[in-house]
């Protein structure tokens, strides 16, 4: 195992933290922070192209408005003083506690060891041909610590495809004492504001500053290792970062180098590799709403989602009900669920965040109950491969909203979720989803399919031309004028493509 920037001089590394001690340490921090623990099992949108920014986008003036529900200072001390392997375990434990408590999960699984993480990364590499790098970003008060875990190059290809064969880890630990957490979170919020409208420019400087702080210190190592996919575990305040739009000093976007996926933690992710192309799709949504903005492109979007060779069922408008969702999911016929509707993630209780159906809102608290009714929280139950929520918006500055969004795959009992940080335009969502499912047929790896879609939009290969959506294969899809407000539309601005992210399994 290789380490860069060992723990600070003068502080003894914690070399002998047992799994039990680790659990006890985190439990003490949680009790100090007055956060009621859960049962932890061996835990070692769309807006119009014509209108302006989302009215629900909230940006706090200071980090003090982000609630602290745990002894953060004690957690940071554990991370900074521990040796690299133990620090990674502490970060995994901390993230699991955050998500399991906020999402009220009954089962949180096991905190994986470094060896188990490496072995799983190596196995997925062997199955897909895509070399992943797992990156933890920990924003301490007065420095940024990054932990990068990669499987080493095996001596022969057969080793990677064998789950039982140990693969040596390559671990990079980078500490940047020049990064102040308050400044980092301010930059993150500014970046979101700058990308929240297709009419705003000037985001490049902020994008490059964030890249310099987060990725530049490890960029050469990632490049030399031949990494294909960045699997990111961001700290609080960074989970709503549109990482794909970060730029290096040469002006190159991150997606021009890597596919990108977010996970809540490694231990909370189901990373089994599966081919989605033989899975049926349940596509549901609505174009008209009584108290929210209409989404006129939704009927076309759903038709594109289930176009041949995809197979599935479309439930639109009045058929888009909670009862019909529960009924179809209980049948076990579907591996992908695509919901084209408003999804709102707010702070506070889970009941405040919801997904809108034609008959009513279904809160995240009710989603948990639905998962229980379907017996999906049984570890032996087959999980959905992917949820797609094409019109989400998430309140900035709320730890609870962050956790609700970043924990989507976990709370919906799916391997992955594709969702938007902010309300992307109706036409932009139609464009991205149409190309995403086309890419997914050619390349069933979700993060890479999303990356190729985003690149096609960035390069102008997906656009609206003379009231028709044009895709890279030359096909044209007629669009209702109400969805665009104009006959021609360019989707190269990162507002259109960087708002979407893959959460969970990248395979």
ZAMARGU-4260 file (C-alpha; in steps of 0.2 Angstrom, whole numbers, plus 5000, padded with zeros to 4 digits):
<rodrens>
0) 5000/5000/5000 | 5007/5017/4995 | 5004/5033/5005 | 5007/5051/5001 | 5007/5065/5014
5) 5007/5054/5030 | 4998/5060/5045 | 5004/5077/5052 | 5021/5077/5061 | 5020/5076/5080
10) 5004/5066/5080 | 5006/5047/5082 | 4996/5037/5069 | 4983/5026/5076 | 4989/5009/5070
15) 4980/4997/5081 | 4962/5003/5080 | 4951/4987/5081 | 4934/4986/5072 | 4926/4986/5089
20) 4936/5002/5095 | 4931/5010/5078 | 4913/5007/5081 | 4914/5013/5099 | 4923/5029/5094
25) 4910/5034/5081 | 4896/5029/5093 | 4903/5041/5106 | 4904/5055/5093 | 4886/5052/5089
30) 4880/5052/5107 | 4890/5068/5110 | 4881/5076/5095 | 4864/5071/5102 | 4860/5060/5087
35) 4850/5045/5091 | 4858/5030/5084 | 4850/5017/5073 | 4852/4998/5074 | 4869/4997/5065
40) 4874/4979/5061 | 4893/4977/5063 | 4895/4994/5055 | 4916/4994/5054 | 4817/5096/4936
45) 4813/5104/4924 | 4811/5123/4922 | 4807/5132/4906 | 4820/5137/4894 | 4812/5154/4894
50) 4811/5157/4913 | 4825/5161/4925 | 4833/5152/4939 | 4824/5140/4951 | 4815/5150/4964
55) 4818/5136/4977 | 4837/5137/4975 | 4842/5142/4992 | 4860/5147/4996 | 4865/5150/5014
60) 4876/5165/5019 | 4887/5155/5030 | 4892/5137/5034 | 4884/5140/5051 | 4867/5137/5043
65) 4871/5119/5039 | 4866/5109/5054 | 4879/5100/5064 | 4871/5084/5071 | 4887/5075/5076
70) 4903/5080/5085 | 4911/5085/5069 | 4927/5091/5078 | 4930/5074/5086 | 4927/5065/5069
75) 4940/5076/5061 | 4952/5073/5074 | 4950/5054/5072 | 4953/5056/5053 | 4968/5067/5054
80) 4977/5057/5067 | 4974/5039/5061 | 4984/5030/5048 | 4977/5029/5031 | 4969/5012/5032
85) 4960/5017/5048 | 4956/5034/5042 | 4946/5027/5027 | 4937/5015/5039 | 4932/5030/5050
90) 4926/5040/5035 | 4916/5025/5029 | 4908/5023/5047 | 4904/5041/5048 | 4895/5042/5031
95) 4885/5026/5036 | 4880/5034/5052 | 4874/5050/5043 | 4864/5041/5029 | 4857/5027/5040
100) 4851/5040/5053 | 4844/5053/5041 | 4836/5040/5030 | 4830/5029/5045 | 4837/5013/5037
105) 4835/4997/5047 | 4850/4989/5039 | 4867/4997/5035 | 4877/4982/5032 | 4896/4980/5036
110) 4910/4993/5035 | 4921/4986/5021 | 4940/4984/5025 | 4952/4991/5013 | 4956/4974/5006
115) 4937/4971/5003 | 4936/4988/4994 | 4951/4984/4983 | 4945/4967/4979 | 4928/4973/4973
120) 4935/4987/4963 | 4947/4975/4955 | 4933/4963/4951 | 4922/4976/4943 | 4937/4982/4933
125) 4939/4964/4927 | 4921/4962/4922 | 4919/4979/4913 | 4936/4984/4907 | 4934/5000/4916
130) 4947/5004/4930 | 4939/5014/4944 | 4947/5025/4957 | 4937/5027/4973 | 4940/5045/4980
135) 4935/5051/4998 | 4935/5070/5000 | 4935/5075/5018 | 4934/5094/5021 | 4942/5097/5038
140) 4940/5114/5045 | 4958/5120/5040 | 4963/5108/5026 | 4956/5096/5013 | 4961/5077/5014
145) 4958/5066/5000 | 4960/5047/5000 | 4961/5038/4983 | 4959/5019/4982 | 4963/5009/4966
150) 4967/4991/4963 | 4985/4988/4958 | 4988/4981/4940 | 4986/4962/4942 | 5000/4950/4936
155) 4988/4942/4924 | 4970/4946/4918 | 4963/4931/4926 | 4966/4937/4943 | 4954/4952/4941
160) 4940/4941/4936 | 4941/4930/4952 | 4932/4937/4967 | 4943/4926/4979 | 4960/4933/4973
165) 4967/4947/4983 | 4973/4962/4974 | 4985/4974/4982 | 4978/4991/4984 | 4986/5007/4978
170) 4981/5021/4991 | 4985/5039/4989 | 4983/5051/5004 | 4984/5069/4999 | 4983/5083/5013
175) 4981/5101/5007 | 4982/5113/5022 | 4979/5128/5010 | 4961/5123/5008 | 4949/5131/5021
180) 4932/5122/5022 | 4922/5138/5023 | 4930/5145/5007 | 4928/5128/4998 | 4909/5127/5002
185) 4907/5145/4997 | 4915/5141/4980 | 4904/5126/4978 | 4888/5136/4981 | 4894/5149/4969
190) 4898/5136/4956 | 4880/5130/4957 | 4872/5147/4956 | 4883/5150/4940 | 4877/5134/4932
195) 4859/5136/4937 | 4854/5145/4921 | 4859/5143/4903 | 4861/5162/4902 | 4875/5163/4915
200) 4893/5164/4910 | 4908/5167/4920 | 4908/5149/4928 | 4925/5145/4922 | 4936/5153/4935
205) 4926/5145/4949 | 4926/5128/4940 | 4945/5129/4939 | 4947/5135/4957 | 4937/5120/4963
210) 4947/5108/4951 | 4963/5115/4958 | 4958/5111/4976 | 4950/5094/4974 | 4958/5085/4959
215) 4974/5094/4953 | 4984/5086/4968 | 4979/5069/4962 | 4977/5072/4943 | 4994/5065/4938
220) 4992/5049/4948 | 4975/5046/4941 | 4982/5049/4923 | 4997/5037/4926 | 4986/5024/4933
225) 4975/5024/4917 | 4959/5027/4927 | 4942/5027/4918 | 4929/5030/4931 | 4930/5042/4946
230) 4919/5035/4961 | 4917/5049/4973 | 4912/5049/4991 | 4910/5068/4994 | 4909/5076/5012
235) 4894/5086/5018 | 4893/5102/5008 | 4901/5094/4992 | 4887/5081/4988 | 4878/5092/4977
240) 4893/5097/4967 | 4892/5096/4948 | 4909/5087/4947 | 4907/5083/4929 | 4908/5102/4925
245) 4925/5105/4934 | 4938/5111/4923 | 4957/5110/4923 | 4968/5125/4919 | 4968/5119/4901
250) 4949/5122/4900 | 4946/5103/4899 | 4930/5097/4908 | 4931/5082/4920 | 4920/5072/4909
255) 4932/5074/4895 | 4944/5063/4905 | 4933/5052/4916 | 4916/5045/4919 | 4910/5051/4936
260) 4898/5043/4949 | 4893/5047/4967 | 4891/5035/4980 | 4885/5038/4998 | 4899/5026/5005
265) 4906/5010/4998 | 4898/4999/5011 | 4881/5006/5006 | 4883/5002/4988 | 4878/4987/4978
270) 4891/4985/4965 | 4886/4969/4956 | 4889/4970/4938 | 4873/4967/4927 | 4868/4971/4909
275) 4853/4982/4909 | 4849/4979/4891 | 4837/4964/4894 | 4828/4973/4908 | 4810/4980/4906
280) 4807/4999/4909 | 4792/5006/4919 | 4791/5024/4912 | 4779/5035/4922 | 4776/5054/4922
285) 4765/5069/4919 | 4765/5084/4908 | 4752/5095/4918 | 4752/5099/4936 | 4740/5110/4946
290) 4752/5118/4958 | 4769/5116/4949 | 4776/5120/4932 | 4770/5110/4918 | 4782/5098/4909
295) 4776/5098/4891 | 4790/5087/4884 | 4786/5072/4896 | 4776/5062/4884 | 4789/5063/4871
300) 4802/5059/4884 | 4793/5043/4890 | 4791/5038/4872 | 4809/5040/4869 | 4813/5030/4884
305) 4804/5014/4879 | 4808/5015/4860 | 4814/5000/4852 | 4825/4990/4856 | 4820/4994/4874
310) 4804/4985/4881 | 4793/4992/4894 | 4776/5000/4899 | 4771/5019/4899 | 4759/5026/4912
315) 4755/5044/4908 | 4745/5058/4916 | 4730/5051/4926 | 4738/5033/4925 | 4753/5040/4934
320) 4747/5036/4952 | 4755/5029/4968 | 4744/5014/4967 | 4749/5010/4949 | 4767/5012/4954
325) 4765/5000/4969 | 4755/4987/4958 | 4768/4987/4944 | 4783/4986/4956 | 4775/4971/4965
330) 4774/4962/4949 | 4793/4960/4948 | 4793/4963/4929 | 4804/4979/4929 | 4822/4982/4931
335) 4822/5000/4927 | 4810/5013/4933 | 4809/5030/4925 | 4799/5044/4933 | 4797/5060/4923
340) 4790/5072/4936 | 4794/5084/4950 | 4806/5078/4964 | 4810/5089/4978 | 4823/5087/4991
345) 4821/5098/5006 | 4829/5100/5024 | 4822/5093/5040 | 4812/5077/5041 | 4810/5065/5027
350) 4792/5069/5025 | 4797/5086/5018 | 4805/5078/5003 | 4794/5070/4990 | 4791/5064/4972
355) 4775/5071/4964 | 4762/5059/4956 | 4746/5064/4947 | 4736/5060/4962 | 4747/5065/4976
360) 4765/5068/4983 | 4774/5053/4989 | 4786/5058/5003 | 4803/5049/5006 | 4796/5043/5022
365) 4782/5034/5012 | 4795/5028/5000 | 4804/5019/5015 | 4787/5011/5019 | 4784/5006/5001
370) 4801/4997/5000 | 4796/4988/5016 | 4780/4982/5008 | 4788/4976/4993 | 4801/4966/5004
375) 4815/4975/4995 | 4824/4978/5012 | 4827/4960/5013 | 4845/4957/5009 | 4840/4942/4998
380) 4828/4951/4988 | 4832/4956/4970 | 4835/4974/4968 | 4830/4986/4954 | 4845/4990/4943
385) 4841/5008/4941 | 4829/5022/4946 | 4828/5038/4935 | 4821/5054/4941 | 4822/5066/4927
390) 4815/5082/4936 | 4823/5084/4953 | 4828/5099/4963 | 4838/5099/4979 | 4839/5113/4992
395) 4857/5119/4994 | 4864/5121/5011 | 4854/5108/5020 | 4863/5092/5026 | 4846/5083/5026
400) 4843/5087/5008 | 4860/5082/5003 | 4858/5065/5012 | 4841/5062/5004 | 4848/5066/4986
405) 4864/5056/4988 | 4856/5042/4997 | 4843/5039/4983 | 4849/5022/4977 | 4850/5016/4995
410) 4832/5022/5001 | 4824/5016/4984 | 4833/4999/4986 | 4841/5000/4969 | 4859/4998/4963
415) 4859/5015/4956 | 4849/5031/4953 | 4851/5044/4939 | 4844/5061/4945 | 4847/5080/4943
420) 4854/5092/4955 | 4843/5106/4949 | 4828/5108/4937 | 4835/5107/4920 | 4825/5114/4906
425) 4811/5103/4899 | 4819/5102/4882 | 4836/5099/4890 | 4830/5084/4900 | 4821/5076/4884
430) 4838/5078/4875 | 4848/5070/4889 | 4837/5056/4892 | 4834/5052/4874 | 4853/5050/4871
435) 4856/5042/4888 | 4845/5027/4884 | 4852/5026/4866 | 4870/5026/4873 | 4865/5013/4886
440) 4860/5001/4873 | 4877/5003/4865 | 4887/5003/4882 | 4877/4996/4897 | 4889/5004/4909
445) 4878/5018/4917 | 4892/5030/4921 | 4900/5029/4904 | 4883/5030/4895 | 4880/5046/4905
450) 4897/5053/4901 | 4895/5049/4882 | 4878/5058/4883 | 4885/5073/4892 | 4900/5074/4879
455) 4888/5073/4865 | 4878/5088/4872 | 4894/5098/4876 | 4900/5095/4858 | 4883/5100/4850
460) 4880/5083/4843 | 4863/5083/4853 | 4853/5099/4849 | 4836/5106/4844 | 4836/5111/4825
465) 4820/5117/4817 | 4809/5111/4831 | 4816/5094/4831 | 4828/5085/4843 | 4843/5079/4833
470) 4853/5064/4840 | 4871/5059/4835 | 4864/5044/4825 | 4855/5057/4814 | 4838/5053/4820
475) 4826/5068/4823 | 4812/5069/4836 | 4798/5082/4834 | 4797/5093/4850 | 4782/5103/4855
480) 4785/5122/4854 | 4780/5124/4872 | 4794/5113/4878 | 4808/5124/4870 | 4801/5142/4866
485) 4812/5142/4851 | 4815/5133/4835 | 4834/5130/4838 | 4843/5126/4854 | 4861/5122/4859
490) 4864/5111/4874 | 4883/5114/4876 | 4881/5125/4892 | 4885/5114/4907 | 4868/5120/4914
495) 4860/5107/4903 | 4871/5092/4905 | 4881/5094/4922 | 4865/5094/4932 | 4863/5075/4930
500) 4873/5063/4940 | 4874/5044/4943 | 4872/5039/4961 | 4877/5021/4966 | 4884/5008/4955
505) 4893/5015/4940 | 4893/4998/4931
</rodrens>
